[in-house]
Amino acid sequence: MQYGPYIIDEFITFSVDTTKQTTENVDADAAPTYYIYEDEVETAKDTGSMSKLDDSNTTGFYTERVQLTSAKYSYGKTYNIYIKWAASTKNFSKIHNFILRPPSGYALGAVWIDTNNGTSGDISNVNGIATNPVDNFTDAMTIASNMGLTAFRVASESSITLNASVEGKEFIGQHWTLALGSQNCADTIFTGANITGVCTGANKPHFNDCEIAGVTLPPSHLHRCVLTGTITVGTLGDFFLNECWAGSSGVNNPIIDTGASIGDVTIHNHHFGGTIEYKNLGQVGTDLVHMSGHGKYILDATCNGGTIHVSGNIEKEDNSGGTVTINNDANANLTNINAEVDTAIATMAADAVIIKNEVLSPDGTVVSDAGNTTLTFKTNLTSNEDDYLIDAYIKFKDGNLVDQIKKITAYNGTTKFITVIGAFTAAPSGTPNFDIINR
């Protein structure tokens, strides 16, 4: 993935999902390590460990934020971020890259906005440049119109309320606040903002790496967003959420409300993490939800129809009274799996099938013999089959070796001698009793 471009002293925030390259939905064995290299220079400019983000609601999601200071980074260079980690004792890696471009006039082809430290004014090539950002949205839009620009760079902690259409524009920043102001956001891209309010648009707006609080949206694309409030559907159509997650779990869950009078809404919510609630499904028309990921979904009592297709590891809470059609065929729900395993275990136990930690054969007894040692000894077992006990375990029930367990490596069906790996603390004394177990 390519990030940027950036300017000196900006921060770059990069991430890795360690579950993407494994077959298990688990965290990395330890925090992933990153190295940032300039062009083909072998010495890393920065290195360190990434941090787990929102551990209670995500699995294998790590991020890191690094400042691109002039002491380490230069304009006109290409930088590669090499990330490595281990998961389930296997090694994995991922590479991101970014570039630095110097500010010159409207650097990066963008009008620059800093509502805290900028200045007012709409003079072309004077206001809204990287070294003299404007402090308000109106001036920024005027400059963009005069200069034929469609991109805006927003400084951290800035706050903007839209008061005009931003169709086809792009707003990029980190940790800034945006109120949509009931404006037309068709084909607009927003990155790194805390989003509230209402917008419209015949073509889908895009929200990347944003926090989505209370909003009303037309059909939209949301990518890597944290959901903290209610997303109310403004118009019918397809909504795409990819790699989004709940900002809280169990209390104040995020909500997608398809509306009591909209109808024919399709929600594509893939690679989701955490708990999410759906409201008003099927009130009008045919609503459809495709959901994958891990966590939980809740069907509110306001749901009155529609269909939800679920895949991944997702629990459900259905308060709709069964009015919503639920297709769970591709859902590897752990609760269901555990219940099925319990049923299978009970069935196998009833059929006297060998299962983990259960007695493999009737109780046995050591037979006193001059050949008995800490590693091999004679038994009263009746089987004549050589080595049928290999990889099972022997556990003493009494005597001088009570509760000691060793793995069996050989059994002689003629002599009835058992051989183990790793010596017991002593040779069996007398005729102690034991169990053969399969672990």
C-alpha positions as CSV (number, residue, x, y, z in Angstrom):
1,M,0.0,0.0,0.0
2,Q,1.2,3.5,-0.8
3,Y,0.7,6.3,1.6
4,G,1.1,10.0,1.1
5,P,2.6,12.1,-0.3
6,Y,3.8,13.9,2.8
7,I,5.7,16.9,3.8
8,I,8.4,17.3,6.4
9,D,7.2,17.2,10.0
10,E,3.9,15.5,9.1
11,F,3.0,12.3,10.8
12,I,2.4,9.1,9.0
13,T,0.2,6.5,10.5
14,F,0.4,3.0,9.1
15,S,-1.3,-0.3,10.1
16,V,-1.2,-4.0,9.6
17,D,-3.8,-6.7,10.0
18,T,-1.9,-9.8,11.0
19,T,-4.9,-12.1,10.4
20,K,-4.9,-11.5,6.6
21,Q,-1.9,-13.8,5.9
22,T,-2.8,-16.5,8.4
23,T,-5.5,-19.1,8.5
24,E,-6.3,-18.3,12.2
25,N,-8.1,-15.3,13.6
26,V,-5.4,-14.6,16.2
27,D,-3.2,-11.8,17.3
28,A,0.5,-11.9,16.4
29,D,2.7,-13.8,18.9
30,A,4.3,-10.4,19.8
31,A,3.9,-6.8,18.5
32,P,5.0,-6.5,14.9
33,T,8.3,-4.8,14.3
34,Y,8.7,-2.1,11.6
35,Y,11.7,-0.7,9.7
36,I,11.6,2.4,7.4
37,Y,14.1,2.5,4.6
38,E,15.1,5.4,2.3
39,D,15.4,4.3,-1.4
40,E,17.9,1.4,-1.4
41,V,19.9,2.4,1.7
42,E,20.2,-0.6,4.0
43,T,20.2,1.3,7.3
44,A,16.6,2.0,8.6
45,K,15.6,5.6,9.2
46,D,13.2,4.5,11.9
47,T,12.4,1.2,13.6
48,G,10.3,0.1,16.5
49,S,7.3,-2.0,17.6
50,M,3.7,-1.4,16.6
51,S,0.9,-1.0,19.1
52,K,-2.3,-3.1,19.3
53,L,-5.3,-0.9,18.5
54,D,-8.6,-1.4,20.3
55,D,-7.7,-4.8,21.7
56,S,-11.2,-5.5,23.0
57,N,-12.8,-5.1,19.6
58,T,-10.2,-6.1,17.1
59,T,-7.9,-9.1,16.4
60,G,-4.5,-8.7,14.9
61,F,-4.9,-5.0,14.2
62,Y,-1.7,-3.0,14.9
63,T,-0.8,0.6,14.1
64,E,2.1,3.0,14.5
65,R,2.4,6.8,14.1
66,V,5.8,8.3,13.1
67,Q,6.8,11.9,12.6
68,L,8.7,12.6,9.4
69,T,11.3,15.0,10.8
70,S,13.9,16.7,8.7
71,A,16.6,15.1,10.8
72,K,15.8,11.7,9.2
73,Y,13.7,12.3,6.1
74,S,14.3,14.3,2.9
75,Y,12.2,15.5,0.0
76,G,12.3,13.7,-3.3
77,K,13.0,10.3,-1.7
78,T,10.9,7.1,-1.7
79,Y,10.5,5.3,1.6
80,N,9.5,1.7,2.3
81,I,8.0,0.5,5.5
82,Y,8.9,-3.2,6.1
83,I,6.7,-4.9,8.8
84,K,7.4,-8.3,10.2
85,W,5.7,-10.5,12.8
86,A,5.1,-14.0,13.9
87,A,1.8,-15.7,14.4
88,S,1.3,-19.2,15.6
89,T,5.1,-19.5,15.4
90,K,5.1,-18.7,11.6
91,N,6.8,-15.6,10.2
92,F,5.1,-13.0,8.0
93,S,5.8,-9.6,6.5
94,K,4.2,-6.7,4.7
95,I,5.5,-3.6,2.9
96,H,4.0,-0.1,2.6
97,N,5.7,2.9,0.9
98,F,5.4,6.6,0.8
99,I,7.0,9.7,-0.7
100,L,7.9,13.2,0.5
101,R,7.3,16.2,-1.8
102,P,8.3,19.7,-1.0
103,P,5.6,22.4,-0.4
104,S,5.7,24.8,-3.3
105,G,2.7,27.1,-3.9
106,Y,-0.3,24.8,-3.6
107,A,1.8,21.8,-2.6
108,L,0.3,18.4,-3.7
109,G,-2.1,20.3,-5.8
110,A,-4.2,21.2,-2.8
111,V,-5.5,24.1,-0.9
112,W,-4.3,24.0,2.7
113,I,-6.6,24.6,5.7
114,D,-5.7,25.1,9.3
115,T,-8.7,26.4,11.3
116,N,-6.6,26.9,14.4
117,N,-3.4,28.5,13.1
118,G,-4.2,29.7,9.6
119,T,-5.2,33.1,8.3
120,S,-8.2,34.4,6.5
121,G,-8.0,35.5,2.9
122,D,-8.6,34.2,-0.6
123,I,-5.7,35.8,-2.7
124,S,-4.4,33.2,-5.1
125,N,-0.9,32.0,-4.6
126,V,-0.8,33.9,-1.2
127,N,-3.5,32.3,0.9
128,G,-4.1,28.6,1.3
129,I,-0.6,27.5,0.4
130,A,1.3,25.0,2.6
131,T,3.2,27.8,4.4
132,N,0.1,30.0,4.8
133,P,-3.0,27.9,5.2
134,V,-6.4,29.5,5.3
135,D,-8.4,29.3,8.5
136,N,-11.9,28.8,7.1
137,F,-13.8,26.7,4.6
138,T,-15.3,29.6,2.6
139,D,-11.9,31.0,1.6
140,A,-10.6,27.6,0.8
141,M,-13.4,26.9,-1.6
142,T,-12.9,30.3,-3.3
143,I,-9.2,29.7,-3.8
144,A,-9.9,26.2,-5.1
145,S,-12.4,27.6,-7.7
146,N,-10.0,30.3,-8.8
147,M,-7.0,27.9,-9.1
148,G,-8.9,25.0,-10.6
149,L,-8.1,22.8,-7.6
150,T,-10.2,20.0,-6.2
151,A,-8.0,18.8,-3.3
152,F,-7.7,20.1,0.2
153,R,-5.2,19.3,2.9
154,V,-6.6,19.8,6.4
155,A,-4.4,20.3,9.5
156,S,-4.8,18.2,12.6
157,E,-7.4,19.4,15.1
158,S,-9.0,21.6,12.5
159,S,-12.8,21.8,12.4
160,I,-14.9,22.4,9.3
161,T,-18.6,22.7,8.6
162,L,-19.6,22.4,5.0
163,N,-21.7,25.4,3.7
164,A,-21.5,24.6,0.0
165,S,-21.5,21.6,-2.3
166,V,-18.2,19.7,-2.4
167,E,-19.0,17.3,-5.2
168,G,-15.9,15.7,-6.7
169,K,-13.6,17.2,-4.1
170,E,-11.0,15.5,-1.8
171,F,-10.3,16.4,1.8
172,I,-7.2,14.7,3.4
173,G,-6.0,15.1,7.0
174,Q,-5.6,13.4,10.3
175,H,-7.6,13.9,13.5
176,W,-9.8,16.7,12.2
177,T,-13.6,17.3,12.6
178,L,-16.1,17.6,9.8
179,A,-19.8,18.5,10.0
180,L,-21.4,17.6,6.7
181,G,-23.9,20.5,6.8
182,S,-26.6,18.8,4.5
183,Q,-24.4,19.5,1.5
184,N,-23.9,17.5,-1.7
185,C,-20.9,15.2,-1.3
186,A,-21.3,13.1,-4.4
187,D,-17.9,11.6,-5.5
188,T,-16.2,13.3,-2.6
189,I,-13.3,11.7,-0.7
190,F,-12.9,12.4,3.0
191,T,-9.8,11.0,4.9
192,G,-9.0,11.0,8.6
193,A,-11.9,13.0,9.9
194,N,-14.5,12.7,12.7
195,I,-17.7,12.8,10.7
196,T,-21.1,14.1,11.8
197,G,-24.2,15.4,10.1
198,V,-26.1,14.9,6.9
199,C,-25.0,14.8,3.3
200,T,-26.5,14.0,-0.1
201,G,-25.2,12.8,-3.4
202,A,-26.2,11.0,-6.5
203,N,-22.8,9.3,-6.6
204,K,-21.2,7.7,-3.6
205,P,-19.0,9.7,-1.3
206,H,-16.0,7.9,0.1
207,F,-15.0,8.0,3.8
208,N,-11.5,6.6,4.5
209,D,-9.9,6.1,8.0
210,C,-12.7,8.2,9.5
211,E,-14.7,8.1,12.7
212,I,-18.3,7.9,11.8
213,A,-20.5,9.3,14.6
214,G,-24.2,10.3,14.0
215,V,-24.7,10.7,10.3
216,T,-27.3,10.4,7.5
217,L,-25.7,9.3,4.3
218,P,-26.7,8.5,0.7
219,P,-25.2,5.2,-0.7
220,S,-21.6,5.5,0.3
221,H,-18.2,3.7,0.6
222,L,-16.7,3.5,4.1
223,H,-13.2,2.0,4.3
224,R,-11.3,1.3,7.6
225,C,-13.7,3.5,9.6
226,V,-14.5,3.3,13.3
227,L,-18.3,3.4,13.9
228,T,-19.3,5.2,17.0
229,G,-22.9,6.3,16.4
230,T,-25.9,5.8,14.1
231,I,-25.6,5.6,10.3
232,T,-29.0,6.5,9.0
233,V,-29.8,5.6,5.4
234,G,-30.8,8.7,3.5
235,T,-31.7,7.2,0.1
236,L,-32.0,3.7,-1.2
237,G,-29.1,1.9,-2.9
238,D,-25.9,0.0,-2.0
239,F,-23.7,0.9,1.0
240,F,-20.2,-0.6,1.2
241,L,-18.4,-0.9,4.5
242,N,-15.0,-2.5,4.3
243,E,-12.6,-3.2,7.3
244,C,-14.7,-1.1,9.6
245,W,-15.1,-1.8,13.3
246,A,-17.2,-0.8,16.4
247,G,-15.9,2.0,18.5
248,S,-17.5,0.4,21.6
249,S,-18.9,-3.1,22.3
250,G,-21.8,-4.1,24.4
251,V,-22.8,-0.5,25.3
252,N,-23.8,2.2,22.8
253,N,-23.2,-0.1,19.9
254,P,-23.0,1.5,16.4
255,I,-26.3,1.3,14.5
256,I,-27.2,1.1,10.8
257,D,-30.8,2.3,10.4
258,T,-32.3,1.5,7.0
259,G,-35.2,3.8,7.7
260,A,-38.9,3.2,8.1
261,S,-39.8,4.5,4.6
262,I,-36.7,4.1,2.4
263,G,-36.8,0.5,1.2
264,D,-34.6,-1.6,-1.2
265,V,-31.3,-0.9,0.7
266,T,-28.3,-3.3,0.4
267,I,-25.6,-3.1,3.1
268,H,-22.3,-4.7,2.2
269,N,-20.5,-4.9,5.6
270,H,-17.4,-6.9,5.1
271,H,-14.4,-7.7,7.5
272,F,-16.3,-6.0,10.3
273,G,-15.1,-6.2,13.9
274,G,-17.2,-5.8,17.1
275,T,-20.9,-5.5,17.7
276,I,-23.3,-3.7,15.3
277,E,-27.1,-3.2,15.4
278,Y,-29.4,-3.1,12.4
279,K,-32.7,-1.2,12.7
280,N,-35.8,-1.0,10.4
281,L,-34.8,-3.8,8.0
282,G,-37.7,-4.8,5.8
283,Q,-40.0,-2.0,6.8
284,V,-40.4,-1.0,3.2
285,G,-39.3,-2.9,0.1
286,T,-36.6,-5.6,0.2
287,D,-33.6,-4.8,2.4
288,L,-30.5,-7.0,2.2
289,V,-27.4,-7.3,4.4
290,H,-24.2,-9.1,3.5
291,M,-22.0,-9.2,6.6
292,S,-18.6,-10.9,7.2
293,G,-16.0,-10.6,9.9
294,H,-15.9,-11.4,13.6
295,G,-18.1,-10.1,16.5
296,K,-21.9,-9.8,16.8
297,Y,-24.9,-8.4,15.1
298,I,-28.2,-7.4,16.7
299,L,-31.5,-7.3,14.8
300,D,-33.6,-4.6,16.5
301,A,-37.3,-5.1,17.2
302,T,-38.0,-2.5,14.5
303,C,-36.8,-5.0,11.9
304,N,-39.8,-6.4,10.0
305,G,-38.3,-8.3,7.1
306,G,-35.4,-8.5,4.7
307,T,-32.5,-10.9,4.6
308,I,-29.1,-11.1,6.2
309,H,-26.3,-13.3,4.9
310,V,-23.5,-13.9,7.5
311,S,-20.0,-15.4,7.1
312,G,-17.0,-15.5,9.4
313,N,-17.2,-15.8,13.2
314,I,-20.3,-13.7,14.1
315,E,-22.8,-14.2,16.9
316,K,-26.4,-13.0,16.5
317,E,-29.1,-11.5,18.7
318,D,-32.4,-11.6,17.0
319,N,-35.1,-9.3,18.5
320,S,-37.1,-9.2,15.3
321,G,-39.3,-12.0,16.2
322,G,-38.0,-14.1,13.4
323,T,-39.2,-11.7,10.7
324,V,-35.7,-11.3,9.1
325,T,-34.5,-14.2,7.0
326,I,-31.0,-15.2,8.3
327,N,-28.6,-17.2,6.2
328,N,-25.9,-18.5,8.4
329,D,-24.5,-21.2,6.1
330,A,-21.0,-19.6,5.8
331,N,-20.8,-18.4,9.4
332,A,-18.3,-20.2,11.6
333,N,-20.0,-19.2,14.8
334,L,-17.9,-20.4,17.8
335,T,-21.0,-20.9,20.0
336,N,-22.5,-23.2,17.4
337,I,-19.2,-25.0,16.9
338,N,-18.8,-25.5,20.6
339,A,-22.3,-26.9,20.9
340,E,-21.7,-29.3,18.0
341,V,-18.4,-30.4,19.5
342,D,-20.1,-31.1,22.9
343,T,-22.8,-33.1,21.1
344,A,-20.1,-35.1,19.2
345,I,-18.2,-35.8,22.4
346,A,-21.3,-37.0,24.1
347,T,-22.0,-39.3,21.2
348,M,-18.5,-40.7,21.1
349,A,-18.5,-41.2,24.8
350,A,-21.7,-43.2,24.5
351,D,-20.2,-45.3,21.8
352,A,-17.0,-45.8,23.9
353,V,-14.9,-44.1,21.2
354,I,-11.5,-42.8,22.3
355,I,-11.4,-39.1,22.9
356,K,-8.9,-36.8,24.5
357,N,-8.0,-37.5,28.1
358,E,-10.4,-40.5,28.3
359,V,-9.3,-44.1,29.4
360,L,-8.0,-46.0,26.3
361,S,-8.3,-49.5,27.8
362,P,-9.2,-51.1,31.1
363,D,-7.0,-50.4,34.1
364,G,-3.6,-52.1,34.0
365,T,-1.2,-53.2,36.7
366,V,2.6,-53.5,36.7
367,V,3.9,-57.0,37.0
368,S,6.9,-57.5,39.2
369,D,9.9,-58.4,37.0
370,A,13.6,-58.2,37.3
371,G,13.6,-56.3,34.0
372,N,11.5,-53.4,35.3
373,T,13.3,-50.0,35.1
374,T,12.4,-46.3,35.0
375,L,11.9,-46.6,31.2
376,T,10.4,-50.0,30.7
377,F,8.4,-52.5,32.7
378,K,6.1,-55.5,32.5
379,T,2.3,-55.2,32.6
380,N,-0.7,-57.4,32.8
381,L,-2.2,-56.0,29.6
382,T,-3.8,-58.6,27.4
383,S,-3.2,-57.2,23.9
384,N,-0.9,-59.3,21.7
385,E,-0.5,-56.5,19.2
386,D,2.9,-54.9,19.1
387,D,3.1,-51.1,19.5
388,Y,-0.7,-50.6,19.5
389,L,-0.1,-48.1,22.4
390,I,2.4,-45.9,20.7
391,D,1.7,-42.1,21.2
392,A,-0.7,-42.9,24.1
393,Y,0.2,-42.0,27.6
394,I,0.5,-44.0,30.8
395,K,-0.6,-42.4,34.1
396,F,-0.1,-44.1,37.5
397,K,-3.0,-44.2,39.8
398,D,-1.2,-45.2,43.0
399,G,2.1,-46.5,44.3
400,N,5.4,-44.8,44.3
401,L,4.7,-43.1,40.9
402,V,1.2,-41.9,41.6
403,D,0.0,-39.2,39.1
404,Q,3.2,-39.4,37.0
405,I,2.5,-39.4,33.3
406,K,4.8,-40.4,30.4
407,K,4.4,-41.0,26.6
408,I,4.5,-44.6,25.4
409,T,7.0,-45.2,22.6
410,A,6.8,-49.1,22.4
411,Y,4.7,-52.0,23.5
412,N,5.7,-55.7,23.2
413,G,2.6,-57.8,22.6
414,T,4.5,-61.0,23.6
415,T,6.3,-59.8,26.8
416,K,3.7,-57.2,27.7
417,F,6.5,-54.7,28.3
418,I,5.8,-51.0,27.9
419,T,8.6,-48.5,27.0
420,V,8.2,-44.7,27.7
421,I,10.1,-41.6,26.6
422,G,11.6,-39.8,29.5
423,A,12.3,-41.7,32.6
424,F,10.0,-41.9,35.6
425,T,11.5,-40.8,38.9
426,A,12.0,-44.4,39.9
427,A,11.2,-47.9,38.6
428,P,7.6,-49.0,39.5
429,S,7.6,-50.6,43.0
430,G,5.4,-53.6,43.6
431,T,2.3,-53.8,41.4
432,P,0.9,-50.3,41.1
433,N,-2.2,-49.6,39.0
434,F,-2.2,-47.3,35.9
435,D,-4.5,-46.0,33.2
436,I,-3.7,-45.8,29.5
437,I,-4.9,-42.5,28.1
438,N,-4.9,-40.8,24.7
439,R,-3.9,-37.2,24.9
